[in-house]
Amino acid sequence: MRCFALMGVLAGCQNPCQQLCVRMADYAEECAFTVSDADLDACIEAQSPPEDPAVCRDFGNAAQIREEWTCEDLGIYFQ
């Protein structure tokens, strides 16, 4: 987990969709993908304001992400 690197990012995440960006990046790194700070920043920026915060809030917890997404699925978004 990128605890120290993400501490500043997490402090700035105000909505559930921005938090989802961080959770997805953590999962992608567990799957051996590289997530650049620029990619994470772009995701967070794209979610301000969020498109649908209720969906992110309802379906964005780490366990649910792992149930719905495989590492192969993440390959579309992360290299």
C-alpha positions as CSV (number, residue, x, y, z in Angstrom):
1,M,0.0,0.0,0.0
2,R,1.2,3.5,-0.8
3,C,0.4,4.8,2.7
4,F,2.9,7.6,2.9
5,A,2.5,8.7,-0.7
6,L,-1.3,8.7,-0.4
7,M,-1.6,10.4,2.9
8,G,-1.7,13.8,1.2
9,V,-4.0,12.5,-1.5
10,L,-6.4,11.0,1.0
11,A,-6.5,14.2,3.0
12,G,-7.7,16.0,-0.2
13,C,-10.3,13.4,-1.2
14,Q,-13.6,14.9,-0.3
15,N,-16.0,12.7,-2.2
16,P,-16.6,8.9,-2.5
17,C,-15.6,8.9,-6.2
18,Q,-12.2,10.4,-5.4
19,Q,-11.7,7.9,-2.7
20,L,-12.6,5.2,-5.2
21,C,-9.7,6.3,-7.3
22,V,-7.3,5.7,-4.4
23,R,-8.8,2.3,-3.7
24,M,-8.6,1.2,-7.3
25,A,-5.0,2.4,-7.5
26,D,-4.1,0.4,-4.4
27,Y,-5.8,-2.7,-5.9
28,A,-4.0,-2.2,-9.2
29,E,-0.7,-2.1,-7.4
30,E,-1.5,-5.4,-5.7
31,C,-2.1,-6.8,-9.2
32,A,1.5,-5.6,-10.1
33,F,0.4,-2.7,-12.2
34,T,2.2,0.6,-11.9
35,V,0.0,3.6,-11.0
36,S,1.7,6.9,-11.5
37,D,1.0,9.9,-9.3
38,A,-0.1,11.6,-12.5
39,D,-2.7,8.9,-13.3
40,L,-4.0,9.0,-9.8
41,D,-4.2,12.8,-9.8
42,A,-6.0,12.7,-13.2
43,C,-8.6,10.3,-11.8
44,I,-9.2,12.4,-8.7
45,E,-9.4,15.6,-10.8
46,A,-11.9,13.9,-13.1
47,Q,-14.1,13.1,-10.1
48,S,-14.4,16.7,-8.9
49,P,-17.3,17.2,-8.9
50,P,-18.3,13.5,-9.0
51,E,-20.4,12.1,-11.7
52,D,-22.5,10.0,-9.4
53,P,-21.3,10.0,-5.8
54,A,-24.1,7.6,-4.6
55,V,-22.8,4.9,-6.9
56,C,-19.2,5.4,-5.7
57,R,-20.4,5.4,-2.1
58,D,-22.5,2.3,-2.5
59,F,-20.1,0.2,-4.6
60,G,-16.7,1.6,-3.9
61,N,-15.5,-0.3,-0.8
62,A,-12.3,-2.3,-1.2
63,A,-14.0,-5.7,-0.7
64,Q,-16.6,-5.0,-3.3
65,I,-14.0,-3.8,-5.8
66,R,-12.2,-7.1,-5.4
67,E,-15.4,-9.0,-5.9
68,E,-16.4,-7.1,-9.1
69,W,-13.0,-6.6,-10.7
70,T,-10.2,-9.0,-11.5
71,C,-6.6,-8.0,-12.1
72,E,-7.2,-8.6,-15.8
73,D,-10.1,-6.2,-15.7
74,L,-7.8,-3.5,-14.3
75,G,-5.4,-4.0,-17.2
76,I,-7.7,-1.8,-19.3
77,Y,-6.9,1.2,-17.1
78,F,-3.5,0.5,-15.7
79,Q,-0.3,-0.7,-17.3
